[in-house]
Amino acid sequence: MAIDETKLNAFMGRFVGDLGAVMHAATIVVGDQLGLYKKLAEGESSVEALARSTETDPRYLREWLSAQAASGYVQYHPATETFSMSEEQALALAQEGSLAFIPGAFQIAVAQFKAISKMKQAFRTGLGLGWHEHDAALFHGTERFFRPGYAANLVSQWLPSLEGVESCLQAGARVADVGCGHGASTIIMAQAYPASTFVGFDYHAPSIAHAREAAISAGVADRVQFDVATAKDFPGRDYDLVAVFDCLHDMGDPVGAAAHVRQSLKSDGAWMIVEPFANDRLEDNLNPVGRIFYSASTFICTPASRSQEIGLCLGAQAGEARMHDVVTQGGFSRFRRAAQTPFNLIYEARP
């Protein structure tokens, strides 16, 4: 077999980048959990000074800071042997809740690594791996990673893109957020529309407990309720709006979920479906965003669906055409793409 040395070197270059990223991921989680980014964002610092202020060991800290500098996550100043963070680095790594905050994504990656042994068995047997069977890092990481995107777009772009929904929310609407997880999306809507009432549903009881506490902390517990329920049995009728955020593709029976949503809506109600950005053809998803979503789908989304009834396994890159089929099979007569971002597609469905 003839080896093209140029192609081999190019592939090995990709390998070096990938391995560096994978090994760096764990250092990001440690830095986030120890508050190292937050403290360094306050100003340029020596290793020793940062160690004192964070109550960490200076030798470990020096190695950690060197790894961050080599990855471009902090800046090193040789003349003074100090480290600092740019405003952009601080926004992404040290400012919880900022529109560019990314440490939660690396918590998700950690959870995937912890699931390797379970996924080996799933590959061999074809059985599923439920959301609840993952390490808790997945639940917390998902909230922290997705919340900035929701905060940046949900109220300013996504809800206004739905026909008549924003005015309804301003006047006072009944809203169900199905598959709400830790409740970030529900709380963002409740804060923006004080005349409306919201209920968040999720089958994962620990996430619902977390959401209830979050609602109290956010000061919206009087207008937000969180209950344990699935997408096919959540209670209530005559909702003005039902929303699902990045979870329809995880469901074992998304058609059944669509049918239940249809029954729960008012005759003029709307269903907002937020899904990962995906083109319909696999070859059009072979890009950096698709790489993230296909990898997550292998370990999280597809096994979650396989663990449930039917197990349709849409995957995180289902695409608009397949989503249209699911929604219309569930009884909806109208379906359209209402908005999009580089990471999400927002669909509107009507009875």
C-alpha positions in Angstrom: 0.0 0.0 0.0 1.4 3.4 -1.1 1.3 6.0 1.6 1.0 9.7 0.6 3.4 11.3 3.1 1.7 14.7 2.7 -1.7 13.4 3.5 -0.3 11.4 6.4 1.4 14.5 7.8 -1.8 16.5 7.4 -3.8 13.8 9.3 -1.2 13.6 12.1 -1.4 17.3 12.4 -5.1 17.0 12.9 -4.4 14.2 15.5 -2.1 16.5 17.5 -4.7 19.2 17.6 -7.4 16.8 18.6 -5.4 15.1 21.3 -4.4 18.5 22.7 -8.0 19.6 22.8 -9.1 16.3 24.5 -6.5 16.5 27.2 -7.0 20.2 27.7 -10.7 19.7 28.4 -10.2 18.3 31.8 -8.0 21.2 32.8 -10.8 23.6 31.9 -13.2 21.8 34.2 -10.7 21.9 37.0 -10.0 25.6 36.5 -13.7 26.4 36.4 -14.5 24.5 39.5 -11.6 25.9 41.5 -12.4 29.5 40.4 -9.1 29.9 38.8 -10.4 31.7 35.7 -12.6 34.0 37.7 -9.7 35.1 39.9 -7.2 35.5 37.0 -9.8 37.6 35.2 -9.4 40.2 37.9 -6.0 41.1 36.7 -2.5 40.0 35.7 -0.9 37.7 38.3 2.2 35.7 39.1 1.8 32.0 39.9 2.5 32.6 43.5 0.0 35.4 43.9 -2.7 33.5 42.2 -2.0 30.4 44.3 -2.4 32.4 47.5 -5.6 34.0 46.3 -7.2 30.8 45.2 -5.7 28.6 48.0 -4.1 26.2 45.5 -0.7 24.6 45.2 1.7 26.8 43.2 3.5 23.9 41.5 0.2 22.5 40.2 -1.0 25.9 39.3 2.1 26.7 37.2 1.6 23.6 35.1 -2.1 24.4 34.7 -1.4 28.0 33.7 1.2 26.8 31.2 -1.4 24.4 29.7 -3.9 27.3 29.4 -1.3 29.6 27.7 -0.3 26.8 25.3 -4.0 26.4 24.4 -4.6 30.1 24.0 -7.0 30.3 27.0 -4.8 32.7 29.0 -1.8 34.9 28.1 1.7 34.6 29.3 4.1 37.6 29.7 7.7 36.3 29.6 9.2 39.6 30.8 7.4 39.5 34.1 6.7 35.7 34.2 3.0 36.5 34.8 -0.3 35.4 33.4 -3.4 37.3 32.4 -6.7 37.0 30.5 -8.0 39.1 27.7 -11.5 40.5 27.9 -12.6 38.0 25.4 -11.1 35.1 27.3 -12.6 36.3 30.5 -16.1 36.6 28.9 -15.9 33.0 27.7 -14.3 31.4 30.7 -14.9 33.5 33.8 -18.2 35.3 33.5 -21.0 32.8 34.4 -24.1 33.6 32.4 -22.3 35.6 29.7 -23.5 35.0 26.2 -20.2 33.3 25.3 -19.7 31.2 28.5 -18.2 27.8 27.6 -17.1 25.7 30.6 -20.4 23.8 30.7 -19.5 22.3 27.3 -16.5 20.6 28.8 -18.5 19.2 31.7 -20.6 17.5 29.0 -17.3 16.1 27.5 -16.3 14.8 30.9 -19.7 13.0 31.3 -19.1 11.4 27.9 -15.8 9.9 29.0 -17.4 8.6 32.2 -20.0 6.8 30.0 -17.5 4.9 27.9 -17.9 1.5 29.6 -21.7 1.8 29.4 -21.5 2.8 25.7 -19.3 -0.2 24.9 -22.0 -2.4 26.1 -24.7 -0.4 24.3 -22.8 -0.8 21.0 -22.6 -4.6 21.5 -26.2 -5.1 22.6 -28.1 -2.3 20.8 -29.7 -1.3 24.1 -30.0 2.3 25.2 -28.5 4.5 27.9 -31.0 6.8 29.5 -30.4 10.4 30.3 -30.8 9.6 34.0 -28.0 6.9 33.7 -25.3 9.5 33.0 -23.0 11.2 35.4 -24.4 14.4 36.9 -21.8 16.4 35.1 -24.0 16.0 32.0 -27.0 17.6 33.6 -25.1 20.6 35.0 -22.9 21.0 31.9 -25.9 21.0 29.6 -27.6 23.8 31.5 -24.5 25.9 31.7 -23.6 25.4 28.0 -27.1 25.9 26.5 -28.3 28.7 28.8 -26.1 31.4 27.1 -27.6 30.6 23.7 -31.1 30.8 25.2 -30.4 34.0 27.0 -29.0 35.6 23.8 -31.7 34.5 21.4 -34.9 33.2 23.0 -36.6 36.5 23.9 -34.9 38.7 21.4 -35.3 36.5 18.3 -36.9 33.1 18.6 -40.2 34.0 20.3 -40.7 37.1 18.2 -40.2 35.0 15.1 -43.4 33.0 15.9 -46.7 34.4 14.6 -48.5 36.4 17.3 -46.8 34.6 20.2 -44.9 37.5 21.7 -48.0 39.7 22.0 -49.8 36.8 23.6 -47.0 36.3 26.1 -47.0 40.0 26.9 -50.8 40.0 27.5 -50.7 36.8 29.6 -50.3 33.3 28.3 -50.2 29.7 29.6 -46.9 28.1 28.6 -45.5 24.6 28.9 -41.8 23.9 28.6 -41.5 20.2 28.0 -38.1 18.5 28.6 -37.1 21.5 30.6 -34.1 20.0 32.4 -32.8 22.4 35.0 -35.4 25.0 33.9 -33.1 27.6 32.4 -35.3 28.2 29.3 -38.5 28.3 31.4 -37.0 30.9 33.8 -35.7 33.1 31.0 -39.2 33.2 29.5 -40.8 33.9 32.9 -38.5 36.8 33.6 -39.2 38.3 30.3 -43.0 37.9 30.4 -44.3 38.6 33.9 -48.0 38.5 32.8 -47.7 34.9 31.7 -47.6 31.6 33.7 -45.2 28.8 33.0 -44.9 25.1 33.9 -41.8 23.1 33.1 -41.9 19.3 32.7 -39.1 16.7 32.7 -39.0 13.0 33.5 -35.8 13.4 35.4 -36.7 14.1 39.0 -33.3 15.5 40.2 -33.4 18.0 37.3 -36.9 19.1 38.4 -35.7 19.5 42.0 -32.9 21.7 40.7 -35.3 23.7 38.6 -37.5 24.5 41.5 -34.6 25.9 43.5 -33.5 27.9 40.5 -37.0 29.4 40.2 -36.8 30.5 43.8 -33.4 32.1 43.3 -34.5 33.9 40.2 -37.6 35.3 41.9 -40.1 33.7 39.6 -41.4 30.8 41.7 -44.8 32.5 42.0 -45.3 32.2 38.2 -43.3 29.1 37.4 -44.2 25.5 38.4 -42.0 22.5 37.7 -43.3 18.9 37.7 -42.1 15.4 36.8 -43.7 14.2 33.6 -42.8 12.9 30.2 -43.5 14.4 26.8 -46.3 12.0 26.2 -48.2 12.4 29.5 -47.6 15.9 30.8 -50.9 17.3 32.2 -52.8 20.4 31.2 -54.9 21.6 28.2 -55.4 24.8 26.3 -51.8 26.0 26.5 -51.1 29.1 24.3 -47.5 27.9 23.8 -45.7 24.6 24.2 -41.9 24.7 23.8 -39.3 22.0 23.6 -35.6 22.9 23.7 -33.0 20.6 22.2 -34.8 17.5 23.3 -37.3 16.3 20.7 -34.7 14.3 18.9 -33.8 12.5 22.2 -37.2 11.1 22.7 -38.1 7.5 22.0 -41.4 8.3 20.5 -41.3 11.9 19.1 -44.4 11.3 17.0 -46.3 10.3 20.1 -44.9 13.4 21.9 -46.0 15.6 19.0 -49.5 14.1 19.2 -49.7 14.8 22.9 -48.5 18.4 22.4 -51.2 18.8 19.7 -53.9 17.7 22.2 -52.6 20.1 24.9 -52.7 23.2 22.8 -55.5 25.7 22.2 -56.9 25.6 18.7 -54.8 28.7 17.8 -51.8 27.7 20.0 -48.2 27.3 18.9 -45.5 24.7 19.4 -41.9 26.0 19.3 -39.3 23.4 18.6 -35.7 24.2 19.2 -33.3 21.7 17.7 -29.6 21.5 17.0 -28.7 23.0 13.6 -28.6 20.3 10.9 -28.9 20.0 7.2 -30.9 17.2 5.8 -28.0 15.3 4.1 -25.2 13.8 6.1 -22.5 15.2 3.7 -23.7 18.7 4.4 -23.2 18.2 8.2 -19.5 17.1 7.9 -18.2 20.4 9.4 -17.1 21.5 12.9 -20.6 22.0 14.2 -21.8 18.7 12.9 -18.7 17.1 14.4 -19.8 18.3 17.9 -23.4 17.2 17.4 -22.7 13.8 15.9 -20.3 13.0 18.7 -22.7 14.1 21.4 -25.5 12.2 19.6 -23.4 9.0 19.7 -23.1 9.1 23.4 -26.1 11.0 24.6 -29.0 11.6 22.2 -29.3 8.3 20.3 -28.8 6.1 23.3 -31.4 8.2 25.2 -33.9 7.5 22.5 -33.0 3.8 22.3 -33.6 3.5 26.0 -37.3 4.5 25.6 -40.3 3.1 24.0 -40.1 2.7 20.2 -36.6 4.3 20.1 -37.0 6.2 16.8 -33.4 7.5 17.3 -33.6 10.7 15.3 -30.2 11.8 16.5 -28.9 15.3 17.0 -28.6 15.9 13.2 -32.0 14.8 12.1 -32.6 17.8 9.8 -35.6 19.8 8.9 -37.2 17.3 6.5 -37.3 14.6 9.1 -38.6 17.0 11.8 -41.4 18.0 9.4 -42.4 14.3 9.1 -42.4 13.8 12.8 -44.5 16.9 13.6 -47.0 16.3 10.8 -47.4 12.7 11.7 -48.3 13.9 15.2 -51.3 15.8 13.8 -50.0 19.3 13.1 -51.0 20.8 9.8 -48.5 23.6 9.6 -44.7 23.5 10.1 -42.0 26.0 9.2 -38.5 27.1 10.0 -39.0 30.4 12.0 -35.4 31.3 12.9 -31.9 29.9 13.1 -28.5 30.4 14.6 -25.2 28.6 13.9 -26.1 26.1 16.6 -29.9 25.9 16.5 -32.9 25.6 14.2 -36.2 27.0 15.5 -39.4 25.5 14.1 -43.0 26.7 14.5 -45.8 24.1 14.4 -49.5 24.9 14.3 -52.6 22.6 14.7 
